[in-house]
C-alpha cells in the first residue's frame, strides 16, 4: 500500500513540523532558530539561523561514520574507454586538496567560482570544493559558446574559473580552452585565475600568471598533506547559481541555498526514489543542468549512495545497449533519464533486443523527467524492461520533483501521460489567465501556492525585481511555473506544454503536447513535435514534424494522412491538424529538450537567435529545408 496520501496529508497539516522532522537527517553545526521565517525574502526562508556545510554532509560525515571505503563516485566514460572509482575517503582527499588550491588563489566564503567542465569526476570535485569553502559555484555547460559563457562570467563575477582542455563527444573533440579565453576577452569582469584540467585527448597552452594545471596543483596539495576544513555557512547562504538554459539576453541566475537544498534532496532520495545508502543511483544527465546538480552530485552523496557520472550518449557509444551495460557493470538500482534518451534507444533498437544481452538483476526503477513523457515511449520501456517506469516533473527553479510517484512511500497506480501527484511541499493548482481556479480536467496555468518548500529558489542572482516579475507577479500568492496542464478528478497532474506552446486555433486553446501524444502513439513514429504556426484566418494552426523509426519504409504521403486522421479522431476537428512532415532529426538542447520555439519561428519566417544550448546547429538547416520544400515557411499551413 502506498503511504503517499497520509504523508501528503501530514505535510498539509503541519508544513513546518514536516520539514523540521526531515531536517533531522542533516548534520547541522547549529540548528535553525526558525524552521520557516515567513518575514524573510520574497515569500519566506527555510531553516533561518541554522549553520551548516553541504560538503560536510555529502562527504565528511560518511567518512566519520566509518564508510570511507564505500564507493562514492563512479566515472564511466565509453567515449574514452575508461572507468574510475572513488571511495568516500578518496573523494574527501580530492575535494579537500582542490579546496586548498582554491583557497590559495584567494577564494573565500561568498566568492563565486565558475565551473566549465565536461563529464569528468573533477567537475563534481570542483562543486564540492566550492561548497567546502562556502564559495558559490556556477556550473556552465561545457562547450557553451564563448559569448554565452561571457555573459555568465559577467553576471556571477567569479574570482576563479575551473575548466578543462577539452570535451569529447562521439566523432568530435571540443576544445574548451579557446572558448574560455575568448569568453574572458569578451567579458567585462576578469577572473583572477583559471584552473585547467589537461585531458590526454587534447591538451592546451596555459597563460602564465593566470592559469594553473589542475592535476599538478591538486597532486602537490595531496603530497604535502594539505587539509581544508569545511567552512560553516548559514543555511540561507547561497550554495550555487545555475543559469537557465537557452536564455536570450541577460541570463537568469537561479539561486539555491544550502540548508533547504540538503533537507529536500535527502528526503527525495529515500522517499521519492526509494534508494538506500550504499546503493547505486544513476542520473544520466550532465552536471551543467539542474538534474546533474541535484541527482548526480548532491542528492546521492547526501544520502550516502553511490553516484555515476556517465560520459557518453544513449546511442552511438557504442550502441543502443550502453545504458543497460552501465546498469549491469555497476549494479545500478535506479536510473533517471530523459524521455528523449529512451526515444533514441527505441528508434535504434525498437525490438529491445539489446536489453537481453545484459544482467539487469540489480535494476528496480526507471525514472523519467526533463520533458513530456509520451505514453508510447513509456509503454515501450515498460514492456521491454518489465520494471516500473516512473514519470515525474520539476524545474531548475525548484531543484527537486514537484509531482511524481514516490517509490519510497510505495507507488500508487500510474496514469499514462501523467507525472503523478503533487509531492509534499507543493500545493499545485490550475488557474485560468485571470487567476481563477478551473474545474478538474480543464486546461490552464499550472501554479504552486507560496511558499515554495525547501530547495525552492529564493531569488535570482543580482535580480530580485526580475525574480518577482518573472515568477510571482502574474498570479499573486503563487509561483508561476510557465507550464500549462490539467489536474484530473483523482489529483493526477498532467503537464501538457509550456504556456508558450498552448496554441490558439480560431479561439480554441489547444495543447501541442496532447497532439504530440497522439502522433507518438503511431507505431512508425520514433519522436515528434507540434508547433503553432501563424495563420491569417485562424490565428494559429498546428504543424507537426516527425521522425520515423529506423527501418521504416512507409510511404510518407500515406503516413501523413494516417497521422492527420489519428489526431482528428483522438482530439477532434477543432484541432485543425492537417500537416505533418518527416524530418531526419528534431533540434534539441544538450539535455534533450526539443526546441519547439525555434522551429515555430522558422515556420513563421521570423528572425531567431541560435539557442545557446542547441546540441547540433546543423539540424536547424535541415528543418528549414524540409519546411521550404513543402512551402511551409511564412505561408499558411
Secondary structure, 3 states (H helix, E strand, C coil): CCCHHHHHHHHHHCHHHHHHHHHHHCCCCECCCEEEECCCCCCCEEEECCEECHHHHHHHHHHHCCCCCCEEEEEEECCCCEEEEEEHHHHHHHHHHHHHHHHHCCCCCCCEEEEECCCCHHHHHHHHHHHHHCCEEEECCCCCCHHHHHHHHHHHCCCEEEEECEEEECCEEEEHHHHHHHHHHHCCCCCCEEEEECECCECCCCCCCCEEEHHHHHHHHHHCCCCCCCCCEECCCEEEEEECCCCCCCCCEEEEECHHHHHHHHHHHHHCCCCCCCCEEEECCCCCCHHHHHHHHHHHHHHCCEEEEECCCCCCCCCCCHHHHHHHHHCEEEEEECHHHHHHHHHHCCCCHHHHHCCCCCCCEEEECCCCCCHHHHHHHHHHHCCEEEECECCCCCCCCCEECCHHHCCCCCCCCCCCEECCCCCEEEECCCCCECCCCCCEEEEEECCCCCCCCCCECCCHHHHHHHHHCCCCCEEEEEEEEEECCCCCEEEEEEHHHEEEECCEEEEHHHHHHHHHCCCCEEEEEEEEEEECCCEEEEEEEEEECCCCCCCHHHHHHHHHHHHHHHCCHHHCCCCEEECCCCCEECCCCECHHHHHHHHHCCCCCCCCCECCCHHHHHHHHHHHHCCCCCCCC
